[in-house]
Amino acid sequence: MSFNYVSYAYKPTTIGCSASGNFTSPSDINLIMCKNQYLQVNRLSEEGVSSVVEFEAPGRIDTMSLFRPSGEKQDLLFITIEDTFFTLGFIDGKIETLSSGSIDDPVGRRSESGSITTIDPLCRAVALSIYEGLLKIIPFENNKHQFKEAFNVRLEELNVIDIAFLESLGSKSKSGPTFALLYQDHVGSRHVKTYEVKTLDKDMEESSLNQLNVDHGANILIPVPAPLGGVICVGEAQVSYINESNKNHSVASPANSRMAIRSYGKLDNTRWFLGDQSGQLYLLSLQVSDSEVTGLTLKELGVTSISSCISYLDNGYVFIGSNYGDSQVIRISDELNPETNSYFEVFQTYSNIGPIVDFCFVDADKQGQGQIVTCSGAFKDGSLRIIKNGIGIEELTTISDLVGLNRIWSLKTETGEEKYLVMSFTGQTLISSVDNEEIGEAKIPGFDVDSTTVLCDTVIGNNYLQVTDKTARLVSSHTLELIDEWKPSSGTISLAASNPTQLVVSLGEGKLVYIEISAQSLKQIQQTKLDYEVSCIDISPEEGKISSTVCAVGMWTEISVRVLTLPSFDILTVQELGGEILPRSILMPTFEGINYLMCGLGDGHLFTFKMDRGMGILTDKKRIVAGSKPIMLRPFISKDRQLNVFAASERPTIIYSRNQKLVYSNVNLGEVNDMCSFNHESFPFHIAIANENSILIGQIDEIQKLHIKTVQLHAQPTKICHQPSTKAYGLLITQFENPETSAIFSLDENNFEKKSEIRLEGNELGQSIISCKFTDDDNEYFIVGTAITEGDEEEPSKGRILVLQVQDDKLVLKAEKDVKGAVMVLHSFNGKLLAGVSGRLMLFKWAESDDGDNKDLVQECSCSGGIYILDIDSHGDFILIGDMMKSVHLFVYENPEEQHVSGNLRLISKDYQYSWLSCSLMLNESEYVAVDQQGNMITLKKNDEAASEEERKQLVRVGKYYCSDRVNRIQPGFIGMRFANSSSDINTQPVKTALFGTISGGIGVLAQLPPETFAFVTKIQKAMSSVVTGLANISRETYRQYRSERTREDSVGFIDGDFVESFLEFDFETQQRVIEELSNNHQEQITLEELVKNIEDLSHLIH
């Protein structure tokens, strides 16, 4: 049995369709984006477009349209997924399903043009083109959002390109809903016809508007509103206006070039935006005189991302949704911008990493901070996306040559700006300040700069506090002169903590001194001696206060945290941490009204507790591994004016709260010893980050779990791999010019700059690239597989395998091998090379060439592997191949006992259920996963225990699950920090995970859970499904059913991680109902707090 958990680490980002209207209220201007199965509702404001709500549909969304029935004040959504339609409204702040129904036709053949939906402007009927030769009509019920029974009408026109209901013809008092139909006949010519729907007769009849032989490349119909009426037919060479009176007009494409228009958006009743395959944006205008169209104009506005949809918002703002590049909100201008050669400016950008064609996972430092590099986008919008779990720092400047730097602090001026930066060294303190946007040396006369500074702070009265190993000094921020000084009667100061009105210092041997700070003095109030030495102190006040009633300390010897009262130092709590590693930093932050205590140890472990400050009680203990070196905890305020905590170590981490839950994000930096806020007018919301010899001053990128960097290629990246020894990436790109050309790049692993390039032949395309080491050769090579198409061949009949080595940053060809077929996939195998050449599996070894001077690829053995091999993976001597049509096959390499004798590839078992695969992976020696082109994920295992030989030859399907997304690549890898939480019911030992990239720009995680965890989470999933009804009244079980062309089967062996994790977003009442369901029907007694903790821990464990 397979125990799998599937969830998105990064949800889909491609936008296939969009709509604008008044969905959330009559006065709101909403933009609704469709991202595969997700819908995001946004609102336009003066600040830009902001998200209102995002929700998941029960399947991949085919079409989406806004409509407004008569009498309604707000727009409604009409959505189709694979076999269902449903309508949604925004009622009382929530998304509600208003109606739903089936659109499935079991005997139909899906249209090559995809699903098309058009809605009658008077809301009398919806027409759906899904199957060849059929048009499904869904009549409205009394022009409201309910529908009568759907019916099919036969079409003579089998190859439908587009359909659109017309306002003019269909709005006549005696006529029914009328639509225009663009179709292609059997000889390739395209024509426009119109039909009137007879809803009572469940039929239709041809109407008066017809146009034969429109532009050969026509692919879009745009209905023109009344009173003009008619329809616009968009082609490649021209755009034509057609109406009933045959007063037709056309405009040719600019410069008589051919356009490939893929999207349009309505500006008003006579103007539309058009977007073509090159990213060119046009404005199409009807010229009108005396209520008649007299001509058309087409104006080039500039180049955007390649648009899949266009939605006009308001006041010149236009949304450009893209499947291939970043989506954009642009603002149209009347004036040409000479710098960009466009009539618009980009106002807002939405990052899109889809479609993910290929990716590689790299954990270069082997510290659990891996990164994913994707081949994303297409055509001119092709790019590499470097994805790290964490947060980037936008560097402003670096202060170098600070050898021996220990600690840093910033100090505020009277205006609240952090002007001074104090740096502590052994026996010395340096000060820098900001002056005219420059950072330079400064002096504060009241400071002791010839001592080691233990602590600096801005305190009450806008004064500065400096605590050195000898003294505590109060200094005026106005005169910079000393106001007061406190010295210990004996001993030296080793530790200190402060807030605006209080100071606690440690004098060693467990001695603590409490000092109160006023505008004019430092006054010792209390002292005590604890049982053990103190290792760290904090007296951060509660949110909104300037003093604290408690002091938190970390203790030597007993390895504990103590909470003490102030000023008396009475012990409230002793919390032992276990182990032998000292607490090194302690902090009491408040996030979203919840008080916490955090303690970082010397070995990189971080403990967190919820804290009752009044009683000193610590609860909800959690522990994570943030690194392997000592942690320093420092609070700061982010750009959104929320508290964050920076955990400095060799794997720096930022901690923040979202929905009253702590979130941990890696910072994409090397080792950090200390940090502090450095918020100045010249560089607001910046921070200073210190290591042992320099300080980086920069701004934190938007707090997010995944940080994405883009490398624009302006070509299509197709395959990528990493080569550790040369610190380089190998990349295949294709440029879609006429003809297509392909090239091999080597890129620097740090900055992704191109170091070397090899262009392939004009009829040759790169298909695969790997980094490979061979037996008895210490060098590492890039191996490239190609496909060569001769003349009029539909499929390539030959290809090459190229062996390349990086020498002096240049790619050098070391060997090449001609083969009969396309080299679709390569795989490094036990010091040899496996190649999938069309449908044949071939094994090569690296041996002396015939001339004896060089090495060459020598074929050792081969066998038939299927129709078209797409994937190869191995474990030991076992080899799994994924075939485009014949699912997966398992081979074994039989190594001969005698030397100089070739080995053999033998088929031992296979999946006898044919599937059109997109990728596959070996989870281990006996378990495998494959994903087909419909989005089904299948797990299989060897059937070694079977009694008969025939049964042992069959791979058994042990799991099946519908992803609702097309997966192009799956490989081992992980995202996120690995947690170890001693207080959770979930087994939180690191689990084995694989990552997969999808065509919609999603990054998913497939995790293999321990059986007991899988059983427990399965109960949670079932309880949630019993309580929560999905959109369109489709249950989660139905949504995730494995689906073939004709059948549906329940999911087995998989947990829907996205669904389980959505429990954290449920309201309290719904969460409580799930708890009751677990108790009543699943024999699982658990509190709400415990369940939330378990699901949080599971989520953090996996991504």
N, C-alpha and C positions, 0 to 999 in steps of 0.2 A: 504494500500500500504506500502511496506517495502522500506526503503531508506538506502541502504547499500554501503559501500566503502570497497574494499578488496585490500590489498597490502602486500607485503613481508616486514617484519621488518628485516629479515635475509634470504638471498636468499639460494637456495639449495646448499648443500655441498657434497653430495655423487657423486662419479664419476663412471658412468656406462660404459663409453668407452672413449678411447683416441687414438690419432694418432700422429705420428711425421713425419716431412718432411719439404719441402721448400715451405711454403704457402705464406708468406708475401713478399718474394723476393727469387731469385735463390740462394743467398748466406746465407739467414737466416736459422737457424735450429729452427723450430717451434714445440711446443708441444700444441696440441689442446685437451682440456678437455671438456667432455660433462657432464653437471650437470642438469639432468632432461630436462627442456626446454631451458636451457642456454648453450651457447658455449663460452668458454674462449680460446682465441688465445694468446699463450705465445712465448717468444723468449729466447733462451739459449745464455748466455754470460758468461764472466769470473766470474761475480758476482753471477751467478745462473740463475734461471728461473724467468723471469719477465713478467707481463701481458702487452699485446699490445692492445687488444680490447676484450670486452665482449658484447655479443648481445643475444637477445631472439629469439628463433624459435617459429613459430606459433603452438606449441603443444609439447607434450612430445616426445623426440627424441628416436626412437627405435634403429636405427643403424646409424653409421657414418664411412665413409671410405675416405681416400685420394687416388687420382689417378692422373696420368699425361698422357693426350693424346699425341700422336705423334706430335712433333713439338713445344710443350709447354715447357717453361723454368721453370714454377712454377707448384706446385701441386694444384689441385682443390679438393673441398669437395663434396662428395655425401652423402646426408642425407635423411633418411626416418622418417616421423612421422606417425601417425595413418593411414591415407589414402592418403598420398601425398609423392612424392619424389621431391627433388630439388638439384641443384648443385650450389655451391658458389665459387667465386673467390675473390682475394684481388687485387683490381685495383685502382690505384691512391690513395692508402691509405684508401680505403673504401671497405666494404663487399658488393659485388654485386651478385644478383641472375642471373645466366646464363641460367638456364632452369628449368622447373618444369613440373609435370604431376601427374595424378591420379594413385594410385595403389589399389584402392578400388574394391572389388568384393562382391557385395551385397549378393550373395548366399553362400559364403564360410564360413567355420567354422575355426576359428583361431587355428593355430598350438599350441600345448602344449609346444613346445620348444621355442616359441616366434619368433620374426621376425629375419631372417638371410639374410644378404646381402653379395654377393661376386661379384667382378669385374674381368673380363677377363684381364690378364696382358697386352694384346695387345690392350685393350680398344675397343673391338668389341661388347661386350654385358655385361649387368648387369643381374644377376639372383637373384630373391627375393623369399625366402620361407616364406610365411605369413599364407597361408591357407592349411589345410590338403588336400593332394592329388593334389595340384596345385603348379606349379612353374611359376612365372611370369618372362618373359624374356623381357628386354628393350634393343633393339639393338642401338648401337651408330650410329650417322650420320657421315659417313666418318671419323671415329676415332677421332672426335672432342668432344666438350662438349655438343653438341646438340644430341637429341635422336629421333629415329623413333618411330612409334606407338608400344606400348607394346602389348604382347600377352601371353596367358597362354598355358602351356603344361600339360597334365595329367601325374600324377605319380602313378605307382602301389604301391609305397612305401608310405603308409599314415603317418607313424610315422617317420618323418625326424628329425634326431638329429643334423646334421651339413652338410653344403655344402661348396665346395671350388673349384674355377676355378684352373686348373692346367696349368703350363707354358709349360711343355714338350710336352704333347700330343696335346694341342691346338695350339702350335706354328709351327707345321708341315705345309708346304706350302699349301697342299691341304685339310687340316682338318679345321673344324670350332672350335669355342670355346668349350672347353671340361671341364666338372666339375666332381669332385668326390662327392659322396653322401653317408653319413653314416646314416643308418636307423635301426630301430628295427622292427622285424617281429611280428606276432601274438602270438608267443610262448615266446617272450622276448629275442631272440637271435639277435645279432647285426652284420651287414654286411656292406661292402663297395662296391659300384658300380661306374662306370663312364659312363657319357653320353656326346655325341657330339651334340651341338645345331645346327640345320639347320635353320638359320634365314630367308632365302628366303622361305622355306617351312613352316615356323612357327611350327616347330616340333623338335624332337630330336630322336637320336637312341643310343642304348647301345654301349659303346666303349670297348676296350680290357682289361683295368685294372680292375680287380675284386678280392675281397677277402671275402670269407664267414667266418662266425663265428670268428670275431675279439673279442678282450677282452670284457667280459660281461658288463663292466662299461665304454666302450669307449664313449667319448662324444665330442672330438675335432679332426678335420682334419687340418693338416698343409701342405700346398703345398710346395714342394721343388723346388727351381728355377733351370732353365737349367744351365749347361748341365746335371746335375745329374737327375733332374726330379723326378717324383714319388710323393708320399704323405706319411706323417707321421700320424699314427692313435694313439691318446693318450688315454690310458685306465687307469683303476684303478690298475691292477696288473702288466701291462707291457705297454711299448711304442714300436710300431712297425713301421718299414719302409717298404713301399709296392711300387713296380714299375712294369712296363709292362713285364719285363723279368722274373718275379716271383722270383727274387733274393732278397728275403725278409729277414729282420733282426729285432731282438727284444732285448730289455733290460728290465729286471725286475725292479720293484720298489725297492728302497733301503730297505735292511733288510727284503725283501719279505713282507713288509707291504703294505696295500692298500692305494693308493693315490686318492685324490679327486681333480684332476686338474680342475681349473675353468677359467684359463686365460693363454695366452702365448704372447710372444713378440719376434720379430726377431732381433737377434744380427747381423748376416751376413748370407751368403748363406748356411752355414753348422751348425749354432748354434742358439739355441732358448732358451729363458727363459721360465720356466713354474712356475705357482703359484698355490698352492693347498688350500683347505678349511681350513687348520690349519695355514696358513701363511707361510709355508715352500716355499722357492724359490729354484728352481733347474736350472742347466744349462744342456740342452740336446745338445749333439754334435754327428754329423755323422762322423764316421771314413772313410776316403776316400783314395783309392789307385788306380792309373791308371784310374782316372775318374769314378770309381765305388765305391759304398758304401760297406764297408766291415764289418761295425758294428756300434753300438750306445753306447754312455756312458751317464750316468746320475749322475750329481754331486750336492750334497746339498750345497747351498751357505749360508744358514742361514734363520732366521725367520723375515719376514716383517709384515706389516699389511696384512690382508686377501685381496688378490688382486682380483679386477674385471676386470682389464686390465693392460697390461704391454707395455710400449713403450721405445725402446732404443733411446737415444738422440745422444750422441757423446762422445768420449774420456772417455768411461767407465761410463758415467752417464745414469741411468735408472730411468724411472718414474714408480712408482707403484700406480696405481689408485685403490681406494677402495670404496665399498659401505658400509662397516661395520666398518671401522676405519679410522684413519687419513691417507691421501694419502702422499706419500713420493717421494723425489728424492734421490736416493742412488748412491754411486760411487763404482764400483766393484774394488776389489783389488786382486792381485795374492796371497797375504799372508793372512793366517788365523789370525783374531784378537782373541786372547785367552780370552779377557774380555767378548766379545759378542758372541764368538764361531761362527763367520760369516766371509764371504769373502767380506764384504762391510762395508761402513760407511754411516750413514744417513746424507745427505747434506742439505736437505730442507724438511720441513713438512707443509702440508696443513690441517688445522683443519677441521674435519668433525663431525657434530653433528647428522648425520642421520645413520640409520633410527630412527626417534623419535617414540618410541613405546608408551610412556606415558610421561606426565610431570605434574608438579604442579606449580602453581603461588603463591608466598609468598611475602606479603608486611608486614614484621614483625614489622617494626618501624612505620607503618601507616603514612609515610612521602612522599609517592609517589615515592619511590625508590625500587620498588619490584624487585624480581629476579625470574627467571624461572629455575627449576631444571628438566632436562630431563633424561629419560631412553633412552640411545642412543647406537647404534652399535649392534653387535651380536657376538655370539660365544666368542672366546678369546678376541676380541676387544670391548666387551661390557663395557660401562662406564656410569658414571653420568657426565653431563655437567651443570655447574652452570653459568647461563647467566644473566649478569646485563647490564643495559643500562649505560655505562660509561667506565671508564678507571681504570685499576689497578695500584697499586704502588708496585714495587719490593723493599722491604725494605733492606737497607744496615745496618743501626744501629739506635739506639734510644738514645737520651740524656734525661735522666729522672731527677726528683726532681727539676724542675724549677718552683716552685710555684710562681704564680703572673706574669708570663711572658706576656708581652704586644706585642712587635714587634720584628722582626728579619730582618737583612740585611747581605749580603755577600760583601766582599771587595776583589778586584783583586790585584795580584802582577804585577810586570813589564812584566812578561811573559803572562799575561792575565788569569792566573789561579785564581780561587776564593779560596783563602787560609784561609781568616778570616771569622768567623761568629760572628756577633755582636748581642747581646740579650739585650733588654731594659726591665727594671722593674721599678716600682715606686721608684724614688730616687736612682736608681742604674743601672749600665750597666756592663755586663759581656762579655768577648771576648774568643772565642775558635779558634784554628787554627789546620791545618793539618800538621803533621810532621811524615815522614816515614809511611804513610798510617794510622796513628793513629790520632784521634781527641782529643785534650787536651786543658787545659787552656792556655791563652796567655795574653801578655800585650802589649799595644800600649801606650807608655809614653805620647804622645801628646793628648790622649783622656781624657776627663773628665768622669771617671767611677763612680763618686759619684753623678751623676745627671741622670735624666730620659732622654734617647735619643729619640728625635722626628724623626730624619732622619739620615741615613748614606748612602754614595755613594762614588764611585770611579770617580774622576773628572779629568779635563785636567792636564797634567804634571804627570800623574800616582800618583796623590795625593789623600788623603782620606779627605772626608768632614764629620764632625760630627756636627749635630745640636741638642743641648739640649734645655731644657726649658729656659736656661739662655743665651746661646751663640752659635755662629757658629764658628767652628774651622777647619782650613785647616792644614792637617798633611802630612808630607812626607811619601810616601810608602817605601822609601829607608832607611831613618834614623828613621822613626816612631816618629819623633819629631815635635812639633808645628811650623808651618811656619807663620800663621797669624790667627787673631781672630777678629770676629765682635760681638759687643754687642749692643742690642737695648738701645736707650736713656731712654726709660721707658717701663714698661710692661714686660710680659713674652711671650716666643714663644710657641704657642699652636699647630701650624701646619707648615709644610714646604714641599716644592717640589723642585727638582733639576734636572739638566741635566749636561753634562760635563762642561758647561761654565756659567750656570745661577743658581740662587737660589732665590726663593720667599718664604717669611715667613709671617705668620699671627701673629699679636700681640694682637688679640682680639678686640672686638667692631668694627669690619669691617676694621681694619688697616692692610694694606699690604705693605711690603717692598721688593723692587727689588734690588738684589745684583749680580754683575758680578764677575765671578771666573776666575782668571788667575793662572799661575803656581806658583806665589809668593804672591798673595793677594786676599782678599775679599773686594770688593769695592761697597759701597752702591750708587745706581744711582737714585732711585726714590722711592717714597712712596705715598700712597693714603689712603683715608678712604671711604669705601662703605656704602650704606644705611643700610645694615644689617650685622649681624655676618656671617663670612665665616665658612663653615663646612668641606670643603675639597678643595684641590688644586692639579693641575697638569700642568707641563710645558714640557711634553715629546716633543722632536723635531720630525720633519718629518723624514721619513726613509732616512738614509744616511747623515743626518746633525747632528751637535753637539750643536745647539742652536735653540730656538723657537721664533717665532714672536708673539705668542699668549699664553695666560694663561687661563686655564679653572678653574672656581671655582663653588662650590656648596654653596647655600645660605640658611641661616636660614630664618624664618618668611615668605618670599614669596615662599619658597620651589621651588627653581629654579636653573637653570644652567646659568652661565654667561660666555661669551667669551670676554676676555679683550686683548687689544694690549700690547705688550712689546716693549720698556720699559715704555710707557706712561700710561698704565692702562686705556686707553679709552675703553668704552663699545662698542663692536661690535654686540653682540646678548644677549638677555634675553629670555630664554626658560623656561616657567613655566611648572612644572611637575604635579601639582595638588596634592590634598590630604594634609595631615598634617605631613607626615613622612619625616625626614631630609635626604638629600643626605649625605652619609657617606664616599664615595670614588668616585674619578673621574679619568678618564684616556683617553688619546688621542692616540690610537694605529693606526698603518698603516698595513693593511692586503692586500697583493696582489695588491699594488699600490693604494688602496682606503683608505682614511683617515676616521676614525670614532671618535666619542665621546661616551664614556660609563659612566654611572653614576649608582652606587649601593646605594640603600636606606637602612634605618635602619630596614625595615620590610622584607628584602629579595627580594624586587622587583629590577629588573635591566632594565634600559633604554638604548637603543642604538640609535645612529643617524649617518647618513653619514654627513661628515663635509667638508665644503669648508674653508680651513685654511686662504686663502687670505681675504675672505669676512666675515668669521666667521659664515656663514650660516649653519644651521642644518636642515637636511631633513631626510625623510624615518624613522620616529619615530617608534620604536618598544619597547614593554615591555614584559618581561617574569617574571615569578615567580620562582626565583632560590632557595628560602628558606623562612624562616620566621624571621631570625635574620639579623643583619647588615652585609653588604657585604664589603669585602676588595678586591680591584682589584690590581693584581700584574702581570706585564709582565715577560716572560721568553722565552728562545730559546729552542726549542725541538731538539731531536736527528737528525731530518732531516733539522735542521738549519732554521726552520721557526718560526716566532713569534707566541706565544700563550699567552693567558691571563688566569690567575688563579683567579677565583672568590671565595674567602674564605668565608665560612659561615657554618651553621650546615649541609648544603647539598652542599659541594664544587663542583665547576663546572669548566671545562676547555673550553675556547672559542678559536676557530681557524677558519680559512677560507678555504673553498674548492670551487673551481670554482667561486670565487668572491662572495661567500655566507657564512655568519657566521653560524658556526655549534657549538652546545652546547652539551658537554658530561659530564655526572656526573662522579665524582671521587669516587671510591668505598672506602671511608673513612668516619669516623665519623666527628664530628665538627672540623673545622679548623679556627683558628683566624688570621693567617698570613702565608706567605710563601715567599721564595726567591730562586733564582737560587743558586746552589752550585756546579759549574762545575770545578772539579779539575782533574789533571792528574791521580790520584789514583782511581777516580770514576767519569768519564766523564759524562756530561749531567745529573747530579743528581740535586735534589732540596731538600730544607729543608722546612719541614711543621711543623708549631707550633700550639699547643693548649695551654691551660692555664697553663700546668705544664710539658710539654715535647716537644721535637723536634724529628721528624722522618726524617731521611735522606734516600732517596731512588731514584729510577729511574722510570720514567713514562713508562708504557707499551706503545706499539705502539698506536698512536692516532687512535681510532676507536669508532664507535658508540656503539657497543656491546662488552663487555669484557667477555671472556669465560674461565672458569677454568675447568680442567678435573680431575676426580677421576676415575682411572682405576680400574675395578672390575675383569677383565679376566673371566667374566661370563655374561650371558644375564640378564640385569635388565628388568623387565616386567611391574611393577606397583610401583607408589610412592605416598606418601601423607605426609603432614606436621602436626605436633601436637604442637600447640603453648604452651600449659601448661607445657609440659616436654622439650620444646626446642629440639625436635627430629624429624627426618624423619622416616617414616615406609617404608620399601622397600621389594619388592619381587624379588628374582632372580631365574634363572633357569640355571643349568649347563648341557650342552649338552654332557654328557658322556654316557656311555652305562651301565645302563639305565639313562634316564634323572632324575635329582634330583632337588628339589626346597627347598628354605629356606626363612625365614623371618628375616630381619635385622632391628635393630633400630640404627640410625646414629645420631651423634652429629650435631646440626643444624649449627654450626660454622665451624668446621674442617672436618666434614663428616667422622670422624672415627667411626668404628663399636663399639657400646656399648654392644650390645646383639644380640644373634642369636638363632633361633629355626629352626631345620631341620624338614621338613615334611616327611611323609612316602614315601617309594620308588616308589609307584604307584600313588602318589598324587602330583599335581602341583598347586601352588598358582595362582589364577586368578584375584583376586581383593583385594584391601586394602584401607580402609578409616580411618580417625579419627572421633570419634563420641562421643557425649554426650547424655545421656538419661535423661528423666524426673525424677525429684526427686533424682538425683545423681550428685554430684559435680565433680566426677572423669571424666577424658577423657580417652577413650579406643581406641586402634587399633583394628579394625574389619577386619578379613581376610576371604575371600571366596576361597574355593578350589574345585578341580575336581579330582575324584578318578576313575581310569580306571582299571577294573578287567579283567584278562586273555586276551582273544582275542577281547575284545570289540573295535569297531571302535569309538564309542562316549562314554564318561563317563556316567555311570548310577547313580552315587551318588557323594556327596560332603559333605563338612563340612563348618560351619561358626564358626570361632574361635574368642572369645573375649579375648583380651590381654591388660594387664595394665603394664606400666613402673613403677617398684618399685626398688628404689636404682639402677637405670640405667639398670635394668634387665627386660626382657620381662617375664611376669608371666601370665599363662593361667588362666583366671577367669571363663570361661564357654565355652561350645562348643555345636553345634547343628548339628545333621546329617540330611541331606536333600536328596531327590531323584532327582539328577541332578547336573550339574556343576553350581557353583555359579559364574557366569560370571561378575556380577556387583553388587555393594553395594551402598547405598545412605542414608545419615542421613536425617530423615524426622520428623520434629516437635517433637523431643525427642524420636523418635522411629527409627526403622531400616527397610529400604526397601531392598529387595534382588531380583535380577533377576536370577532365578534358571532354567537353560535351557530356556524353553518357558513360565515359570510361574512367575508371579509377586507376591511376598510374603511380608507381613508386620509383623514385630515382635516388641514386647514391652519387656522392661526390668523389670521383675517382680520377686517376691519371688519364689524360687524353691520349689519343693514338700517337701523337708526336712525342709524348713523354715529358714535354716541357711545362705543360700547364695542366690544370684540373678541369674536368668537364662533367656535365650531368650525364650519367649513364643509366639507362632504364634497367631496373632490376626485374620488375614483374608488373603485370597489369591484369585487370579483369573488368567485366561489364558491371557498371554500378547503377544503371537505370536509364532514364530518358535524358535528363539534364541535371547534372550534379550541381547543387547550389551551395552546400555546406559540407565541411569535413571537420570532425573532431576526434580526439583519441584519448585513451586512458590505458597506459601500459601498451600491450600489443593489440588491444581492441580498437577498432576504427568504426566510427559512426558516420554514415553519409546521409545527407538530406537531399532527396531528389525532387525536382519541381513538380512531378506528377505522381511518383510512386512512393511517397512518404519516406520512411527511414529504413536503412539496411544496416546490419551489423556485420562487420568483417573481423577476421583475426589474421594477424601477420604471423606466419609460421616460419620461424627462423631456422635455417638448416644447421645441423650440428657441424658439418664439414665447412671449412673455409673455402672461399672462392666458388661457392655454390649459391645460386640465387634463392632467395626466399620465395614465399608464396602468399598470395592474398586469397583467403577463403571466406565465402559467405556462410555465416552460421545461423542467422535468423533475420527476419524482416517483418515489417508491418504489412499485413495482407490487405488492409483497408486503404484503398488509394486516397491520397489527399494531395491537393495542390499546395505544396509547402512554400513558405518564404524563408524560414530559417530553422535551425535545430542545434542542440547542445547536449553533451554528455554531462549529467549531474554527477555521476560516479561511474564505476565500472559496469553497473547493472541497471542503472536508471537513467532515462533520457527524457528530454522535452523537445517538442516540435511545435511550431506555430504555422497554421495554414493561412491562405490568402483571404479567407473570410474573417479572420480574427479569432479563430479557435486555438486555444492552447491545449496540447495533449501531452500527457506523461505516459511513458512506456517502460517496461522492464523486461529483462531476460526471463525466460520461462524454464530455468535450469531444473526445477524440481518436477517438471512434468514427466509422466510415465512413458509417453511414446516419443519417438524421434520426430514425428510430424508436429507434435505440440511444441517440442523444444525449438523447432525452426520458426515458431511464431513469436514475435514480440507482442506482449500483452498490453493492451491499453488499460492503465490503472487510474488515470485521471483525465478529466476533460472540463473545459471552462471557456466561456466566451469573453474575450477581452474588449470587444467592440472597437478595436483599433487594429490597423495593419502593422505588424511588427516586421521590420526589415533586418534586424540584427539582434542577437542575444549572445552574451558572453559573461564569464565570471567577473564579478566586481562588486563594489559596495559604495554606498553614499552615507555619510554621517559618522558621528562619533559612536563608539561602542560602549554601552552602559553596563554597569554591574550594580544591581540594586538588591541589597540583601533583604528588603522588606516587601518585595513583590511576590504575588502568587505565580507570576509568569517566570518561566525559566529564562533568565536574562543572560545566560552565557552566549557569546557571539554565535550567530547562526550562519550557515553557508548561504550566500546570496549570489544571484546573477542579475545583471542589468539588461534591459532591452530598450531599444530605440524605435519609435513608431513614425509612421508617415505623417501623423498629425502633430509631430513635435513633442510628443510625450516621452518621458523617461520613466520606465517602470522598473520595479524590483520584484524578483521572484525569490522568495525565501523558503528554505526547507526547515520546518518547525519540528521540535521534538514531539513524539506522539501525544504526550500528556498535555502539552500546550495546545496542540491542534484540536484535541478533544474539547478542551475548555473553551477555546475561542469559537469553535463550531457551535457550542451551546449559545454563546452570546449572539452569534450571527442569526441563529434560528429564532431566538427570542426577539431580536430587533425586527426581523422580517414579519413576525406575527403581529407586532405592534404598529409598524410603519407601513403605510401603503404608498407605493411609488406614483409618479406622474402617470397619467392615462390609466390609473388603476392597475398597473402592471406590477406584479410582485417582483422582489429582488431575485427570487428563484427562477422566475420566468425569464427575466432579463438576462441572467447569466447562463441560460441553457446553451449547451453545445448545439450548433446548428449546421446542417448540411443543406443541400439544395431542396430536399424534400421532407426532412424530418427534424425534430427537436428532441434533445435528450437532456435530462437533468445533469447539472454540474456535479462532479464527483472528485474528491481528493484535493479540492481547492477552497480557500477562504478568500472572500471578497474583502480585501484589506481596506479599500476606500470606503466601503459601506460600514465596516466595523469601526473605523476611526471617525466616521461621521457622528457616532454616538456622542462625542465630545462637544458637538455643536447643537445637540438637541436641547430643547427647553427642559426645565426641571420636571414638569409633569410627565413628559414623554420618557425621560430617563427613569423616572420612578415606575412607570408602567413596564419598562423593560426589566427592572429589578423584580417586580412582582411576577412577570412571566417566567423569569429564570427560576424563581422559587417554586411557583405552582406547577410548572410543566416540565422543568428540566432538572429538578432536584439540586439546584445550586443556590446555597444560601450565601449571599454576599451583600455588603452595604454599597450604597451609591459611591461613597468616597473610595472604597476599595476597588470598585469596578473602573472608575475613572482613572485611578492610579495604574491599574493593570493595562488598560488600553493605551495610556500615555507611554508606559514603559515598553510595550510591544512596538508602538510606532517609533520610538526613539531607537529601539534595538535594530530595526530593519532599515530605516532611512532617516 
